[in-house]
Amino acid sequence: MKRIYYHNDVYYVVLRELKGHQVSNSNGSINMEALKAWRDYLGGDHVLKVQDSYLICETIEEIDYEEIVYTEEYTI
């Protein structure tokens, strides 16, 4: 089962959660190249920071739909 995360009116499928220390340099700064490499490797299109973790995510696209209105007239 996949985890779904909702952020700023957009739904995401969480592909992997990385702790901050897993992608940090020896001086404590975040290694952005490592985050990009994980994102690309997992096929994600977005990275979200949540507290001390990073979520590698895939955006769930909103579909366009047209509401179907039923009437009493039927065509055959």
PDB file as gemmi writes it, atoms N, CA and C in Angstrom:
CRYST1    1.000    1.000    1.000  90.00  90.00  90.00 P 1                      
ATOM      1  N   MET A   1       0.832  -1.173   0.000  1.00  0.00           N  
ATOM      2  CA  MET A   1       0.000   0.000   0.000  1.00  0.00           C  
ATOM      3  C   MET A   1       0.880   1.242   0.000  1.00  0.00           C  
ATOM      4  N   LYS A   2       0.489   2.235  -0.756  1.00  0.00           N  
ATOM      5  CA  LYS A   2       1.237   3.481  -0.846  1.00  0.00           C  
ATOM      6  C   LYS A   2       0.651   4.520   0.097  1.00  0.00           C  
ATOM      7  N   ARG A   3       1.506   5.367   0.595  1.00  0.00           N  
ATOM      8  CA  ARG A   3       1.086   6.453   1.479  1.00  0.00           C  
ATOM      9  C   ARG A   3       0.767   7.680   0.630  1.00  0.00           C  
ATOM     10  N   ILE A   4      -0.347   8.334   0.937  1.00  0.00           N  
ATOM     11  CA  ILE A   4      -0.775   9.551   0.249  1.00  0.00           C  
ATOM     12  C   ILE A   4      -0.554  10.726   1.198  1.00  0.00           C  
ATOM     13  N   TYR A   5      -0.001  11.816   0.661  1.00  0.00           N  
ATOM     14  CA  TYR A   5       0.258  13.009   1.466  1.00  0.00           C  
ATOM     15  C   TYR A   5      -0.408  14.194   0.782  1.00  0.00           C  
ATOM     16  N   TYR A   6      -1.124  15.008   1.558  1.00  0.00           N  
ATOM     17  CA  TYR A   6      -1.838  16.173   1.032  1.00  0.00           C  
ATOM     18  C   TYR A   6      -1.118  17.430   1.497  1.00  0.00           C  
ATOM     19  N   HIS A   7      -0.734  18.299   0.544  1.00  0.00           N  
ATOM     20  CA  HIS A   7       0.003  19.517   0.870  1.00  0.00           C  
ATOM     21  C   HIS A   7      -0.342  20.608  -0.142  1.00  0.00           C  
ATOM     22  N   ASN A   8      -0.765  21.771   0.357  1.00  0.00           N  
ATOM     23  CA  ASN A   8      -1.105  22.918  -0.511  1.00  0.00           C  
ATOM     24  C   ASN A   8      -2.086  22.554  -1.627  1.00  0.00           C  
ATOM     25  N   ASP A   9      -3.173  21.890  -1.271  1.00  0.00           N  
ATOM     26  CA  ASP A   9      -4.236  21.516  -2.212  1.00  0.00           C  
ATOM     27  C   ASP A   9      -3.787  20.538  -3.300  1.00  0.00           C  
ATOM     28  N   VAL A  10      -2.712  19.815  -3.062  1.00  0.00           N  
ATOM     29  CA  VAL A  10      -2.215  18.826  -4.019  1.00  0.00           C  
ATOM     30  C   VAL A  10      -1.991  17.512  -3.273  1.00  0.00           C  
ATOM     31  N   TYR A  11      -2.360  16.402  -3.917  1.00  0.00           N  
ATOM     32  CA  TYR A  11      -2.117  15.077  -3.360  1.00  0.00           C  
ATOM     33  C   TYR A  11      -0.853  14.489  -3.971  1.00  0.00           C  
ATOM     34  N   TYR A  12      -0.089  13.795  -3.128  1.00  0.00           N  
ATOM     35  CA  TYR A  12       1.149  13.164  -3.558  1.00  0.00           C  
ATOM     36  C   TYR A  12       1.172  11.707  -3.106  1.00  0.00           C  
ATOM     37  N   VAL A  13       1.819  10.855  -3.912  1.00  0.00           N  
ATOM     38  CA  VAL A  13       2.130   9.488  -3.504  1.00  0.00           C  
ATOM     39  C   VAL A  13       3.549   9.536  -2.950  1.00  0.00           C  
ATOM     40  N   VAL A  14       3.725   9.085  -1.719  1.00  0.00           N  
ATOM     41  CA  VAL A  14       5.049   9.085  -1.102  1.00  0.00           C  
ATOM     42  C   VAL A  14       5.779   7.823  -1.550  1.00  0.00           C  
ATOM     43  N   LEU A  15       6.891   8.038  -2.257  1.00  0.00           N  
ATOM     44  CA  LEU A  15       7.680   6.916  -2.755  1.00  0.00           C  
ATOM     45  C   LEU A  15       8.706   6.455  -1.725  1.00  0.00           C  
ATOM     46  N   ARG A  16       9.220   7.411  -0.941  1.00  0.00           N  
ATOM     47  CA  ARG A  16      10.202   7.089   0.092  1.00  0.00           C  
ATOM     48  C   ARG A  16      10.346   8.260   1.040  1.00  0.00           C  
ATOM     49  N   GLU A  17      10.605   7.959   2.300  1.00  0.00           N  
ATOM     50  CA  GLU A  17      10.875   8.984   3.302  1.00  0.00           C  
ATOM     51  C   GLU A  17      12.329   8.861   3.726  1.00  0.00           C  
ATOM     52  N   LEU A  18      13.054   9.977   3.662  1.00  0.00           N  
ATOM     53  CA  LEU A  18      14.451  10.014   4.070  1.00  0.00           C  
ATOM     54  C   LEU A  18      14.597  10.924   5.279  1.00  0.00           C  
ATOM     55  N   LYS A  19      15.319  10.472   6.272  1.00  0.00           N  
ATOM     56  CA  LYS A  19      15.613  11.318   7.430  1.00  0.00           C  
ATOM     57  C   LYS A  19      16.664  12.343   7.023  1.00  0.00           C  
ATOM     58  N   GLY A  20      16.655  13.481   7.675  1.00  0.00           N  
ATOM     59  CA  GLY A  20      17.585  14.559   7.344  1.00  0.00           C  
ATOM     60  C   GLY A  20      19.041  14.136   7.409  1.00  0.00           C  
ATOM     61  N   HIS A  21      19.398  13.309   8.380  1.00  0.00           N  
ATOM     62  CA  HIS A  21      20.793  12.892   8.523  1.00  0.00           C  
ATOM     63  C   HIS A  21      21.247  11.988   7.378  1.00  0.00           C  
ATOM     64  N   GLN A  22      20.299  11.390   6.641  1.00  0.00           N  
ATOM     65  CA  GLN A  22      20.655  10.519   5.521  1.00  0.00           C  
ATOM     66  C   GLN A  22      21.111  11.308   4.303  1.00  0.00           C  
ATOM     67  N   VAL A  23      20.735  12.566   4.219  1.00  0.00           N  
ATOM     68  CA  VAL A  23      21.096  13.384   3.055  1.00  0.00           C  
ATOM     69  C   VAL A  23      21.838  14.653   3.466  1.00  0.00           C  
ATOM     70  N   SER A  24      22.479  14.626   4.634  1.00  0.00           N  
ATOM     71  CA  SER A  24      23.205  15.815   5.082  1.00  0.00           C  
ATOM     72  C   SER A  24      24.706  15.625   4.909  1.00  0.00           C  
ATOM     73  N   ASN A  25      25.392  16.735   4.727  1.00  0.00           N  
ATOM     74  CA  ASN A  25      26.845  16.752   4.637  1.00  0.00           C  
ATOM     75  C   ASN A  25      27.437  16.662   6.043  1.00  0.00           C  
ATOM     76  N   SER A  26      28.756  16.538   6.110  1.00  0.00           N  
ATOM     77  CA  SER A  26      29.420  16.427   7.415  1.00  0.00           C  
ATOM     78  C   SER A  26      29.268  17.693   8.258  1.00  0.00           C  
ATOM     79  N   ASN A  27      29.045  18.837   7.599  1.00  0.00           N  
ATOM     80  CA  ASN A  27      28.862  20.089   8.341  1.00  0.00           C  
ATOM     81  C   ASN A  27      27.401  20.335   8.738  1.00  0.00           C  
ATOM     82  N   GLY A  28      26.500  19.399   8.420  1.00  0.00           N  
ATOM     83  CA  GLY A  28      25.102  19.506   8.812  1.00  0.00           C  
ATOM     84  C   GLY A  28      24.183  20.084   7.755  1.00  0.00           C  
ATOM     85  N   SER A  29      24.740  20.641   6.679  1.00  0.00           N  
ATOM     86  CA  SER A  29      23.891  21.191   5.613  1.00  0.00           C  
ATOM     87  C   SER A  29      23.334  20.049   4.762  1.00  0.00           C  
ATOM     88  N   ILE A  30      22.237  20.313   4.092  1.00  0.00           N  
ATOM     89  CA  ILE A  30      21.577  19.297   3.278  1.00  0.00           C  
ATOM     90  C   ILE A  30      22.263  19.185   1.919  1.00  0.00           C  
ATOM     91  N   ASN A  31      22.543  17.978   1.509  1.00  0.00           N  
ATOM     92  CA  ASN A  31      23.158  17.709   0.216  1.00  0.00           C  
ATOM     93  C   ASN A  31      22.045  17.635  -0.827  1.00  0.00           C  
ATOM     94  N   MET A  32      21.847  18.740  -1.532  1.00  0.00           N  
ATOM     95  CA  MET A  32      20.760  18.819  -2.511  1.00  0.00           C  
ATOM     96  C   MET A  32      20.981  17.861  -3.680  1.00  0.00           C  
ATOM     97  N   GLU A  33      22.229  17.620  -4.037  1.00  0.00           N  
ATOM     98  CA  GLU A  33      22.512  16.686  -5.136  1.00  0.00           C  
ATOM     99  C   GLU A  33      22.076  15.269  -4.754  1.00  0.00           C  
ATOM    100  N   ALA A  34      22.258  14.895  -3.495  1.00  0.00           N  
ATOM    101  CA  ALA A  34      21.820  13.576  -3.036  1.00  0.00           C  
ATOM    102  C   ALA A  34      20.296  13.481  -3.089  1.00  0.00           C  
ATOM    103  N   LEU A  35      19.609  14.555  -2.679  1.00  0.00           N  
ATOM    104  CA  LEU A  35      18.139  14.555  -2.759  1.00  0.00           C  
ATOM    105  C   LEU A  35      17.661  14.434  -4.196  1.00  0.00           C  
ATOM    106  N   LYS A  36      18.295  15.166  -5.104  1.00  0.00           N  
ATOM    107  CA  LYS A  36      17.925  15.085  -6.519  1.00  0.00           C  
ATOM    108  C   LYS A  36      18.174  13.688  -7.071  1.00  0.00           C  
ATOM    109  N   ALA A  37      19.299  13.078  -6.667  1.00  0.00           N  
ATOM    110  CA  ALA A  37      19.620  11.733  -7.140  1.00  0.00           C  
ATOM    111  C   ALA A  37      18.582  10.729  -6.657  1.00  0.00           C  
ATOM    112  N   TRP A  38      18.171  10.812  -5.394  1.00  0.00           N  
ATOM    113  CA  TRP A  38      17.118   9.929  -4.878  1.00  0.00           C  
ATOM    114  C   TRP A  38      15.810  10.152  -5.617  1.00  0.00           C  
ATOM    115  N   ARG A  39      15.446  11.419  -5.824  1.00  0.00           N  
ATOM    116  CA  ARG A  39      14.198  11.736  -6.533  1.00  0.00           C  
ATOM    117  C   ARG A  39      14.205  11.117  -7.931  1.00  0.00           C  
ATOM    118  N   ASP A  40      15.304  11.296  -8.649  1.00  0.00           N  
ATOM    119  CA  ASP A  40      15.393  10.770 -10.007  1.00  0.00           C  
ATOM    120  C   ASP A  40      15.413   9.239 -10.011  1.00  0.00           C  
ATOM    121  N   TYR A  41      16.125   8.641  -9.070  1.00  0.00           N  
ATOM    122  CA  TYR A  41      16.219   7.183  -8.988  1.00  0.00           C  
ATOM    123  C   TYR A  41      14.855   6.543  -8.721  1.00  0.00           C  
ATOM    124  N   LEU A  42      14.062   7.178  -7.857  1.00  0.00           N  
ATOM    125  CA  LEU A  42      12.759   6.629  -7.499  1.00  0.00           C  
ATOM    126  C   LEU A  42      11.651   7.017  -8.470  1.00  0.00           C  
ATOM    127  N   GLY A  43      11.937   7.927  -9.394  1.00  0.00           N  
ATOM    128  CA  GLY A  43      10.930   8.342 -10.370  1.00  0.00           C  
ATOM    129  C   GLY A  43       9.978   9.383  -9.834  1.00  0.00           C  
ATOM    130  N   GLY A  44      10.375  10.090  -8.792  1.00  0.00           N  
ATOM    131  CA  GLY A  44       9.534  11.133  -8.217  1.00  0.00           C  
ATOM    132  C   GLY A  44       9.653  12.436  -8.985  1.00  0.00           C  
ATOM    133  N   ASP A  45       8.740  13.350  -8.699  1.00  0.00           N  
ATOM    134  CA  ASP A  45       8.791  14.657  -9.339  1.00  0.00           C  
ATOM    135  C   ASP A  45       8.766  15.796  -8.319  1.00  0.00           C  
ATOM    136  N   HIS A  46       8.817  15.449  -7.033  1.00  0.00           N  
ATOM    137  CA  HIS A  46       8.716  16.475  -6.001  1.00  0.00           C  
ATOM    138  C   HIS A  46       9.369  15.971  -4.708  1.00  0.00           C  
ATOM    139  N   VAL A  47      10.008  16.879  -3.978  1.00  0.00           N  
ATOM    140  CA  VAL A  47      10.566  16.559  -2.664  1.00  0.00           C  
ATOM    141  C   VAL A  47       9.944  17.525  -1.665  1.00  0.00           C  
ATOM    142  N   LEU A  48       9.366  16.984  -0.599  1.00  0.00           N  
ATOM    143  CA  LEU A  48       8.743  17.793   0.444  1.00  0.00           C  
ATOM    144  C   LEU A  48       9.510  17.612   1.747  1.00  0.00           C  
ATOM    145  N   LYS A  49       9.736  18.730   2.452  1.00  0.00           N  
ATOM    146  CA  LYS A  49      10.366  18.663   3.765  1.00  0.00           C  
ATOM    147  C   LYS A  49       9.268  18.675   4.817  1.00  0.00           C  
ATOM    148  N   VAL A  50       9.253  17.650   5.662  1.00  0.00           N  
ATOM    149  CA  VAL A  50       8.270  17.530   6.731  1.00  0.00           C  
ATOM    150  C   VAL A  50       9.047  17.297   8.019  1.00  0.00           C  
ATOM    151  N   GLN A  51       9.061  18.298   8.883  1.00  0.00           N  
ATOM    152  CA  GLN A  51       9.817  18.279  10.136  1.00  0.00           C  
ATOM    153  C   GLN A  51      11.277  17.976   9.835  1.00  0.00           C  
ATOM    154  N   ASP A  52      11.813  16.858  10.284  1.00  0.00           N  
ATOM    155  CA  ASP A  52      13.223  16.542  10.028  1.00  0.00           C  
ATOM    156  C   ASP A  52      13.396  15.478   8.947  1.00  0.00           C  
ATOM    157  N   SER A  53      12.367  15.267   8.121  1.00  0.00           N  
ATOM    158  CA  SER A  53      12.408  14.259   7.064  1.00  0.00           C  
ATOM    159  C   SER A  53      12.139  14.888   5.704  1.00  0.00           C  
ATOM    160  N   TYR A  54      12.516  14.166   4.676  1.00  0.00           N  
ATOM    161  CA  TYR A  54      12.242  14.568   3.290  1.00  0.00           C  
ATOM    162  C   TYR A  54      11.428  13.463   2.641  1.00  0.00           C  
ATOM    163  N   LEU A  55      10.342  13.848   1.998  1.00  0.00           N  
ATOM    164  CA  LEU A  55       9.479  12.893   1.309  1.00  0.00           C  
ATOM    165  C   LEU A  55       9.732  12.986  -0.189  1.00  0.00           C  
ATOM    166  N   ILE A  56      10.118  11.888  -0.800  1.00  0.00           N  
ATOM    167  CA  ILE A  56      10.255  11.814  -2.252  1.00  0.00           C  
ATOM    168  C   ILE A  56       8.872  11.411  -2.771  1.00  0.00           C  
ATOM    169  N   CYS A  57       8.285  12.277  -3.595  1.00  0.00           N  
ATOM    170  CA  CYS A  57       6.877  12.103  -3.968  1.00  0.00           C  
ATOM    171  C   CYS A  57       6.661  12.137  -5.470  1.00  0.00           C  
ATOM    172  N   GLU A  58       5.512  11.601  -5.839  1.00  0.00           N  
ATOM    173  CA  GLU A  58       4.997  11.697  -7.202  1.00  0.00           C  
ATOM    174  C   GLU A  58       3.649  12.395  -7.113  1.00  0.00           C  
ATOM    175  N   THR A  59       3.464  13.440  -7.905  1.00  0.00           N  
ATOM    176  CA  THR A  59       2.232  14.220  -7.875  1.00  0.00           C  
ATOM    177  C   THR A  59       1.084  13.422  -8.485  1.00  0.00           C  
ATOM    178  N   ILE A  60      -0.048  13.440  -7.804  1.00  0.00           N  
ATOM    179  CA  ILE A  60      -1.265  12.834  -8.342  1.00  0.00           C  
ATOM    180  C   ILE A  60      -1.996  13.931  -9.103  1.00  0.00           C  
ATOM    181  N   GLU A  61      -2.080  13.766 -10.399  1.00  0.00           N  
ATOM    182  CA  GLU A  61      -2.693  14.780 -11.250  1.00  0.00           C  
ATOM    183  C   GLU A  61      -4.201  14.805 -11.058  1.00  0.00           C  
ATOM    184  N   GLU A  62      -4.749  15.995 -11.016  1.00  0.00           N  
ATOM    185  CA  GLU A  62      -6.198  16.141 -10.919  1.00  0.00           C  
ATOM    186  C   GLU A  62      -6.795  15.916 -12.297  1.00  0.00           C  
ATOM    187  N   ILE A  63      -7.855  15.132 -12.348  1.00  0.00           N  
ATOM    188  CA  ILE A  63      -8.462  14.831 -13.636  1.00  0.00           C  
ATOM    189  C   ILE A  63      -9.532  15.862 -13.975  1.00  0.00           C  
ATOM    190  N   ASP A  64      -9.717  16.087 -15.266  1.00  0.00           N  
ATOM    191  CA  ASP A  64     -10.810  16.926 -15.731  1.00  0.00           C  
ATOM    192  C   ASP A  64     -12.016  16.027 -15.951  1.00  0.00           C  
ATOM    193  N   TYR A  65     -13.140  16.472 -15.504  1.00  0.00           N  
ATOM    194  CA  TYR A  65     -14.337  15.669 -15.683  1.00  0.00           C  
ATOM    195  C   TYR A  65     -15.511  16.575 -15.996  1.00  0.00           C  
ATOM    196  N   GLU A  66     -16.511  15.984 -16.592  1.00  0.00           N  
ATOM    197  CA  GLU A  66     -17.734  16.692 -16.918  1.00  0.00           C  
ATOM    198  C   GLU A  66     -18.868  15.981 -16.199  1.00  0.00           C  
ATOM    199  N   GLU A  67     -19.660  16.739 -15.489  1.00  0.00           N  
ATOM    200  CA  GLU A  67     -20.756  16.147 -14.737  1.00  0.00           C  
ATOM    201  C   GLU A  67     -21.827  15.657 -15.695  1.00  0.00           C  
ATOM    202  N   ILE A  68     -22.313  14.467 -15.461  1.00  0.00           N  
ATOM    203  CA  ILE A  68     -23.376  13.887 -16.282  1.00  0.00           C  
ATOM    204  C   ILE A  68     -24.710  14.195 -15.611  1.00  0.00           C  
ATOM    205  N   VAL A  69     -25.581  14.827 -16.380  1.00  0.00           N  
ATOM    206  CA  VAL A  69     -26.906  15.173 -15.860  1.00  0.00           C  
ATOM    207  C   VAL A  69     -27.916  14.241 -16.515  1.00  0.00           C  
ATOM    208  N   TYR A  70     -28.609  13.488 -15.699  1.00  0.00           N  
ATOM    209  CA  TYR A  70     -29.611  12.561 -16.216  1.00  0.00           C  
ATOM    210  C   TYR A  70     -30.957  13.272 -16.333  1.00  0.00           C  
ATOM    211  N   THR A  71     -31.614  13.023 -17.444  1.00  0.00           N  
ATOM    212  CA  THR A  71     -32.953  13.553 -17.660  1.00  0.00           C  
ATOM    213  C   THR A  71     -33.905  12.374 -17.859  1.00  0.00           C  
ATOM    214  N   GLU A  72     -35.154  12.690 -17.974  1.00  0.00           N  
ATOM    215  CA  GLU A  72     -36.147  11.625 -18.154  1.00  0.00           C  
ATOM    216  C   GLU A  72     -36.230  11.151 -19.594  1.00  0.00           C  
ATOM    217  N   GLU A  73     -35.595  11.859 -20.493  1.00  0.00           N  
ATOM    218  CA  GLU A  73     -35.610  11.464 -21.899  1.00  0.00           C  
ATOM    219  C   GLU A  73     -34.476  10.483 -22.151  1.00  0.00           C  
ATOM    220  N   TYR A  74     -34.814   9.397 -22.793  1.00  0.00           N  
ATOM    221  CA  TYR A  74     -33.803   8.400 -23.130  1.00  0.00           C  
ATOM    222  C   TYR A  74     -33.746   8.265 -24.633  1.00  0.00           C  
ATOM    223  N   THR A  75     -32.549   8.177 -25.147  1.00  0.00           N  
ATOM    224  CA  THR A  75     -32.395   7.967 -26.584  1.00  0.00           C  
ATOM    225  C   THR A  75     -31.830   6.577 -26.808  1.00  0.00           C  
ATOM    226  N   ILE A  76     -32.324   5.926 -27.839  1.00  0.00           N  
ATOM    227  CA  ILE A  76     -31.857   4.580 -28.155  1.00  0.00           C  
ATOM    228  C   ILE A  76     -31.286   4.574 -29.550  1.00  0.00           C  
TER     229      ILE A  76                                                      
END                                                                             
